[in-house]
Amino acid sequence: MTKIYSMTAFARYEHKEAPCQLTWEIRAVNHRYLEIQPKLPEAFRDLEPALRETIKKHVARGKLEVGLRYQLDNNQETVLAINKELTQSLFSAFDQLDHIAASSNKANKSALTAPNKLELLAWPGVLEQEQSDLSQIKPQALATLEKALEQFNACRQREGGELKDFLLSHLDNMGPLINQISELAPKNLEQMRTKMNERLAEINHDTNPERLEQELLFWAQKLEITEEIERLQTHIKETRRALNQGGVTGRRLDFLMQELNRECNTLGSKSQNSTATQAVVELKVIVEKMREQIQNIE
């Protein structure tokens, strides 16, 4: 698999075929894991388990808000029905209110009046619409969800391709900076020698050549950056490999950015040259820019 997918995307898919029109909308932002937030009409709530399984086949990471809207053809017969359980619960609640009011001396009994039928019908959930052909529409809804996910993944792939190009170009920019730091490394010891001689001169201390060379040898080992340069180049190579391999690679890339940043910090602590220090700062800026964009990769 060579495709890179972004976790941020949007897709809207409409399907109009008798006896209704179905519209899916999928919005997604980055997330550490896969989090699905279905927003289904009440009549389609039973599709949620199948919806989740379908999405998992197409998406590995991200926070997804998945909504469905449907509209029946005008010639579809609509049947109104009373939600008996809810209505009975409401009557029971009214009876309890009457009982509490009757047993309380402080209650204003005249303020408690029985609701009329229109008020009951207006209560959310009491009056329901039943469509006899919803059982035929639900399979269509799941089939069109697949189409919506295809559009969604196409959008994610386009954005992922742009992210890949962005990251590869920044990896290219790191090469000259690393070479510059490597070329300036021998000057670290020369500058350290100069600083030590200047310091000894300030305190009027005679220089012991043997002791000075021992001290310089110690600092030469401390300032050696060969390993850091090699690790930087290894991490860059691995980042390229992960990008070209594609698939679910966001966490791997994020880890590599942490390692790149770690090596840059070490280089910065060893740098004794202002030009090299500036190059390290530019490296860290590039790594941070890449890290921010990698947060959006699946």
C-alpha positions as CSV (number, residue, x, y, z in Angstrom):
1,M,0.0,0.0,0.0
2,T,1.5,3.3,-1.1
3,K,-1.3,5.7,-0.2
4,I,-1.2,8.2,2.7
5,Y,-4.5,9.1,4.2
6,S,-5.4,12.3,6.1
7,M,-7.6,12.0,9.1
8,T,-9.3,15.3,8.4
9,A,-11.9,15.2,5.6
10,F,-15.5,15.7,4.6
11,A,-17.9,13.8,2.3
12,R,-21.5,14.2,1.3
13,Y,-23.3,11.6,-0.7
14,E,-26.9,11.7,-2.0
15,H,-28.9,8.8,-3.3
16,K,-32.4,9.4,-4.7
17,E,-34.3,6.4,-5.7
18,A,-37.9,5.5,-5.0
19,P,-39.3,5.5,-2.4
20,C,-36.9,8.0,-0.7
21,Q,-33.8,10.2,-0.9
22,L,-30.9,9.4,1.4
23,T,-28.1,11.8,2.3
24,W,-25.0,10.8,4.2
25,E,-22.5,13.4,5.6
26,I,-19.2,12.4,7.1
27,R,-16.9,14.8,8.9
28,A,-13.6,13.8,10.5
29,V,-10.8,15.3,12.5
30,N,-7.6,13.8,13.8
31,H,-7.7,11.6,16.8
32,R,-5.4,9.1,18.5
33,Y,-7.9,6.2,17.9
34,L,-11.0,5.6,15.9
35,E,-14.0,7.3,17.4
36,I,-17.4,7.1,15.6
37,Q,-20.3,9.4,16.5
38,P,-23.4,8.3,14.5
39,K,-26.2,10.8,14.1
40,L,-29.1,8.7,12.8
41,P,-32.9,9.3,12.6
42,E,-34.8,7.5,15.3
43,A,-36.2,5.1,12.7
44,F,-32.7,4.1,11.7
45,R,-31.1,3.7,15.1
46,D,-30.9,-0.1,14.7
47,L,-28.4,0.4,11.9
48,E,-25.7,1.7,14.3
49,P,-23.9,-1.6,14.9
50,A,-23.7,-2.3,11.1
51,L,-22.7,1.3,10.5
52,R,-19.8,1.0,12.9
53,E,-18.6,-2.3,11.3
54,T,-18.8,-0.8,7.8
55,I,-16.7,2.3,8.8
56,K,-14.1,0.1,10.5
57,K,-13.4,-1.6,7.2
58,H,-12.6,1.8,5.6
59,V,-11.0,3.9,8.4
60,A,-8.4,3.1,11.0
61,R,-8.0,6.3,13.0
62,G,-9.9,9.6,13.4
63,K,-12.9,11.1,15.1
64,L,-15.8,10.7,12.7
65,E,-19.3,12.3,12.8
66,V,-21.6,10.3,10.5
67,G,-25.0,11.7,9.9
68,L,-27.9,10.4,7.8
69,R,-31.0,12.3,6.5
70,Y,-33.9,10.8,4.6
71,Q,-36.9,12.2,2.8
72,L,-39.8,10.0,1.6
73,D,-41.5,10.6,-1.7
74,N,-44.6,12.8,-1.5
75,N,-46.8,9.9,-2.5
76,Q,-45.7,7.8,0.4
77,E,-48.4,7.1,2.9
78,T,-47.6,8.4,6.4
79,V,-49.2,6.6,9.4
80,L,-49.4,8.5,12.7
81,A,-49.1,6.4,15.9
82,I,-49.1,7.0,19.6
83,N,-46.1,5.9,21.7
84,K,-48.2,4.1,24.3
85,E,-45.4,3.4,26.8
86,L,-44.3,7.1,26.9
87,T,-47.9,8.3,27.2
88,Q,-48.6,5.9,30.0
89,S,-45.5,7.1,31.8
90,L,-46.7,10.7,31.4
91,F,-50.1,9.9,32.9
92,S,-48.3,8.2,35.8
93,A,-46.2,11.3,36.3
94,F,-49.3,13.5,36.4
95,D,-50.9,11.2,39.0
96,Q,-47.8,11.5,41.2
97,L,-47.9,15.3,40.9
98,D,-51.6,15.3,42.0
99,H,-50.7,13.0,44.9
100,I,-47.8,15.3,46.0
101,A,-49.9,18.4,45.7
102,A,-52.8,16.8,47.7
103,S,-50.4,15.8,50.5
104,S,-48.6,19.2,50.7
105,N,-50.2,22.1,52.6
106,K,-47.8,24.5,50.8
107,A,-48.8,23.4,47.3
108,N,-50.9,25.7,45.2
109,K,-53.4,23.1,44.1
110,S,-55.2,25.4,41.7
111,A,-52.0,25.7,39.6
112,L,-52.1,21.9,38.8
113,T,-54.3,21.3,35.8
114,A,-54.6,18.2,33.7
115,P,-53.0,18.5,30.3
116,N,-55.4,18.4,27.3
117,K,-55.0,16.0,24.4
118,L,-53.3,18.6,22.1
119,E,-50.6,19.2,24.8
120,L,-50.0,15.5,25.1
121,L,-49.6,15.1,21.4
122,A,-47.1,17.9,21.3
123,W,-45.0,16.2,23.9
124,P,-41.7,15.1,22.3
125,G,-41.9,11.4,21.3
126,V,-45.6,10.9,22.0
127,L,-46.7,11.2,18.3
128,E,-44.7,9.1,15.9
129,Q,-44.6,8.5,12.2
130,E,-44.5,5.0,10.8
131,Q,-43.6,4.2,7.3
132,S,-44.4,0.7,6.2
133,D,-41.5,0.5,3.7
134,L,-38.5,1.5,6.0
135,S,-37.4,-2.2,6.1
136,Q,-36.7,-1.8,2.3
137,I,-34.9,1.5,2.8
138,K,-32.5,0.4,5.4
139,P,-30.4,-1.9,3.2
140,Q,-30.2,1.0,0.7
141,A,-28.9,3.2,3.5
142,L,-26.1,0.8,4.3
143,A,-25.2,0.4,0.6
144,T,-25.1,4.2,0.1
145,L,-22.9,4.5,3.3
146,E,-20.3,2.4,1.4
147,K,-20.5,5.0,-1.5
148,A,-20.2,7.8,0.9
149,L,-17.1,6.2,2.5
150,E,-15.6,5.8,-1.0
151,Q,-15.9,9.6,-1.5
152,F,-14.7,10.2,2.0
153,N,-11.5,8.1,1.5
154,A,-10.9,9.8,-1.9
155,C,-10.9,13.1,-0.1
156,R,-8.6,11.7,2.6
157,Q,-6.3,10.3,0.0
158,R,-6.0,13.7,-1.8
159,E,-5.2,15.5,1.4
160,G,-2.8,12.7,2.4
161,G,-1.0,13.1,-0.9
162,E,-0.5,16.8,-0.3
163,L,0.8,16.0,3.2
164,K,3.3,13.4,1.8
165,D,4.6,16.0,-0.7
166,F,5.0,18.5,2.0
167,L,6.9,16.2,4.3
168,L,9.2,14.9,1.5
169,S,10.1,18.4,0.5
170,H,11.0,19.3,4.1
171,L,13.1,16.2,4.4
172,D,15.0,17.3,1.3
173,N,15.6,20.7,3.0
174,M,17.2,19.0,6.0
175,G,20.0,17.4,4.0
176,P,22.0,20.6,3.2
177,L,21.7,21.8,6.8
178,I,23.0,18.4,8.2
179,N,25.9,18.6,5.8
180,Q,26.7,22.1,6.9
181,I,26.7,21.1,10.5
182,S,28.9,18.1,9.8
183,E,31.4,20.3,7.9
184,L,31.6,22.8,10.7
185,A,32.2,20.2,13.4
186,P,36.0,20.3,13.2
187,K,35.9,24.0,14.1
188,N,34.3,23.1,17.4
189,L,37.6,21.9,18.8
190,E,39.5,24.8,17.4
191,Q,37.2,27.3,19.0
192,M,37.4,25.4,22.2
193,R,41.2,25.6,22.1
194,T,41.0,29.4,21.5
195,K,38.5,29.9,24.4
196,M,40.7,27.9,26.8
197,N,43.8,29.9,25.8
198,E,42.0,33.2,26.2
199,R,40.7,32.2,29.6
200,L,44.2,31.1,30.8
201,A,45.6,34.4,29.5
202,E,43.0,36.3,31.4
203,I,44.0,34.7,34.7
204,N,47.7,35.0,33.9
205,H,48.2,31.2,34.1
206,D,51.0,29.5,32.3
207,T,49.8,27.0,29.8
208,N,50.8,23.4,30.4
209,P,50.8,22.0,26.9
210,E,50.3,18.4,28.0
211,R,47.4,19.3,30.4
212,L,45.9,21.5,27.7
213,E,45.9,18.6,25.2
214,Q,44.3,16.3,27.7
215,E,41.6,18.8,28.3
216,L,41.1,19.2,24.6
217,L,40.9,15.5,24.1
218,F,38.2,15.3,26.8
219,W,36.2,18.0,25.0
220,A,36.8,16.5,21.6
221,Q,35.0,13.4,22.8
222,K,32.2,15.5,24.4
223,L,31.7,17.5,21.2
224,E,31.9,14.6,18.8
225,I,28.7,14.6,16.7
226,T,29.3,11.7,14.3
227,E,26.7,9.5,16.0
228,E,24.1,12.2,16.1
229,I,24.6,12.9,12.4
230,E,24.3,9.2,11.5
231,R,21.1,8.8,13.6
232,L,19.6,11.9,12.0
233,Q,20.2,10.5,8.5
234,T,18.9,7.1,9.6
235,H,15.6,8.7,11.0
236,I,15.2,10.7,7.8
237,K,15.7,7.6,5.7
238,E,13.1,5.7,7.8
239,T,10.7,8.6,7.5
240,R,10.9,8.5,3.7
241,R,10.4,4.7,3.8
242,A,7.3,5.1,6.0
243,L,5.8,7.8,3.7
244,N,6.5,5.7,0.5
245,Q,5.1,2.5,2.1
246,G,1.9,4.3,3.1
247,G,-0.9,2.8,5.0
248,V,-1.6,3.5,8.7
249,T,1.7,5.2,9.5
250,G,0.8,8.3,11.5
251,R,2.0,7.0,14.9
252,R,5.2,5.7,13.4
253,L,5.9,9.1,11.8
254,D,5.1,10.9,15.0
255,F,7.7,8.8,16.9
256,L,10.3,9.5,14.2
257,M,9.7,13.2,14.6
258,Q,10.4,12.9,18.4
259,E,13.6,11.1,17.6
260,L,14.7,13.7,15.0
261,N,14.0,16.5,17.5
262,R,16.0,14.6,20.2
263,E,19.1,14.5,17.9
264,C,18.7,18.1,17.0
265,N,18.7,19.1,20.6
266,T,21.8,17.1,21.2
267,L,23.5,18.8,18.2
268,G,22.5,22.1,19.6
269,S,24.1,21.4,23.0
270,K,27.4,20.4,21.3
271,S,27.6,23.3,18.8
272,Q,30.3,25.8,19.5
273,N,29.9,27.7,16.2
274,S,27.2,30.3,15.6
275,T,26.7,29.2,12.0
276,A,26.2,25.6,13.1
277,T,23.9,26.7,15.9
278,Q,21.7,28.6,13.4
279,A,21.6,25.5,11.2
280,V,20.4,23.4,14.1
281,V,17.7,26.0,14.9
282,E,16.5,25.7,11.2
283,L,16.5,21.9,11.5
284,K,14.3,22.1,14.6
285,V,11.9,24.5,12.9
286,I,11.6,22.0,10.0
287,V,11.0,19.1,12.3
288,E,8.3,21.0,14.2
289,K,6.5,21.9,11.0
290,M,6.5,18.3,9.9
291,R,5.3,17.1,13.4
292,E,2.3,19.5,13.2
293,Q,1.3,18.1,9.8
294,I,1.9,14.5,10.8
295,Q,-0.8,14.8,13.5
296,N,-3.3,14.7,10.6
297,I,-2.0,11.5,9.1
298,E,-3.9,8.3,9.8
